[in-house]
Amino acid sequence: MSRASSSISYPSVSIGIGRGASVLSRSSRYLEKSVHIAANSSLIDAVVRATKVLDLLTGTESTVTNNAVMDAYKPDEDDSITPRQQSYLLELIDKNISDEDERSQWESRVGGLSRDEASDAIQALLVNAQ
């Protein structure tokens, strides 16, 4: 077995460490080619790992700790319902729910929904309307 390791650094911090391996066997008996394959795969692995830190290089907030980049791709913090979803959901609630208590319960919950929850609620109300 042939193994290789590659490291990509940005000024003095390692941002991508890659590993690669290639197996020598009777069918692939060329040592030089096997070592070349292992080296290439380790370099590709290092590049893939390093691309996770592109936000760091462009100035987006990231944290570098012990040669590892944490939170390179943070999800959006604002996951609340959009105004468009809220108005459409309130319209669907008004049209499709006839029970006054259930309608007021739905309307009170609309403001605290996330985008995904609002989307699920809209889909459920559209299915119930049909």
C-alpha positions as CSV (number, residue, x, y, z in Angstrom):
1,M,0.0,0.0,0.0
2,S,1.2,3.5,-0.9
3,R,0.1,6.4,1.3
4,A,0.5,10.2,0.9
5,S,-0.4,13.2,2.9
6,S,-0.7,16.8,1.7
7,S,-1.2,20.1,3.5
8,I,-2.4,23.5,2.2
9,S,-1.5,26.5,4.4
10,Y,-2.6,30.1,4.4
11,P,0.1,32.3,5.7
12,S,1.1,30.0,8.5
13,V,-2.1,28.1,9.4
14,S,-2.9,24.8,7.8
15,I,-6.3,25.1,6.3
16,G,-6.5,21.7,4.4
17,I,-4.9,18.4,5.2
18,G,-5.5,15.6,2.7
19,R,-4.7,11.9,2.7
20,G,-4.5,9.5,-0.2
21,A,-3.7,5.9,-0.6
22,S,-3.2,3.4,-3.4
23,V,-2.9,-0.4,-3.3
24,L,-0.2,-2.3,-5.0
25,S,-1.3,-5.6,-6.4
26,R,-0.4,-8.0,-9.1
27,S,-2.7,-6.2,-11.5
28,S,-1.3,-2.7,-10.7
29,R,2.4,-3.5,-10.2
30,Y,3.8,-0.2,-11.3
31,L,5.2,1.4,-8.1
32,E,5.8,4.9,-9.6
33,K,2.2,5.1,-10.9
34,S,0.8,3.9,-7.6
35,V,2.7,6.5,-5.6
36,H,1.6,9.2,-8.1
37,I,-2.0,8.2,-7.7
38,A,-1.7,8.4,-3.9
39,A,-0.1,11.8,-4.0
40,N,-2.7,13.2,-6.4
41,S,-5.6,11.9,-4.3
42,S,-4.1,13.4,-1.1
43,L,-3.7,16.8,-2.9
44,I,-7.3,16.6,-4.1
45,D,-8.5,15.8,-0.6
46,A,-6.5,18.7,0.8
47,V,-8.1,21.1,-1.7
48,V,-11.6,19.9,-1.0
49,R,-11.0,20.4,2.7
50,A,-9.5,23.8,2.1
51,T,-12.4,25.1,0.1
52,K,-14.5,25.0,3.3
53,V,-12.5,28.0,4.5
54,L,-13.1,30.3,1.5
55,D,-15.3,32.4,3.7
56,L,-12.3,32.9,6.0
57,L,-10.3,34.3,3.1
58,T,-13.0,36.6,2.0
59,G,-13.6,38.1,5.4
60,T,-16.7,36.3,6.5
61,E,-16.7,35.5,10.2
62,S,-15.0,32.1,10.9
63,T,-13.0,30.7,13.7
64,V,-9.7,28.9,13.3
65,T,-8.7,26.6,16.1
66,N,-5.9,24.0,16.2
67,N,-5.5,24.1,12.4
68,A,-9.2,23.4,11.8
69,V,-11.8,25.9,10.6
70,M,-15.0,25.9,12.5
71,D,-18.3,27.3,11.2
72,A,-17.0,28.0,7.7
73,Y,-20.6,27.7,6.4
74,K,-23.0,29.0,9.0
75,P,-26.7,28.7,8.3
76,D,-28.7,31.9,8.2
77,E,-29.6,33.1,11.6
78,D,-32.9,34.6,10.5
79,D,-35.1,31.6,9.8
80,S,-38.4,33.3,10.7
81,I,-41.4,33.3,8.6
82,T,-41.3,35.8,5.7
83,P,-44.0,38.5,5.4
84,R,-45.2,37.0,2.2
85,Q,-45.6,33.5,3.8
86,Q,-47.4,35.1,6.8
87,S,-49.9,36.9,4.7
88,Y,-50.6,33.9,2.5
89,L,-50.9,31.6,5.6
90,L,-53.3,34.0,7.3
91,E,-55.4,34.1,4.1
92,L,-55.5,30.3,3.9
93,I,-56.5,30.1,7.6
94,D,-59.3,32.6,7.0
95,K,-60.6,30.6,4.0
96,N,-60.2,27.1,5.1
97,I,-60.8,27.0,8.9
98,S,-64.4,27.6,9.9
99,D,-64.2,26.8,13.6
100,E,-63.5,30.1,15.4
101,D,-61.4,28.6,18.2
102,E,-59.2,26.7,15.9
103,R,-58.8,29.7,13.6
104,S,-57.7,32.0,16.5
105,Q,-55.3,29.3,17.6
106,W,-53.8,29.0,14.2
107,E,-53.6,32.8,13.8
108,S,-51.8,33.2,17.2
109,R,-49.1,30.6,16.2
110,V,-48.3,32.1,12.7
111,G,-45.9,34.8,13.9
112,G,-43.6,32.3,15.7
113,L,-43.2,29.9,12.9
114,S,-40.0,29.3,11.0
115,R,-39.9,29.4,7.2
116,D,-40.0,25.6,7.0
117,E,-42.8,25.3,9.5
118,A,-44.8,28.0,7.6
119,S,-44.2,26.1,4.3
120,D,-45.4,22.9,5.8
121,A,-48.5,24.6,7.3
122,I,-49.3,26.2,3.9
123,Q,-49.0,22.8,2.2
124,A,-51.2,21.2,4.8
125,L,-53.9,23.9,4.4
126,L,-53.8,23.6,0.6
127,V,-54.2,19.8,0.8
128,N,-57.1,20.2,3.2
129,A,-58.8,22.8,0.9
130,Q,-58.9,20.3,-2.0
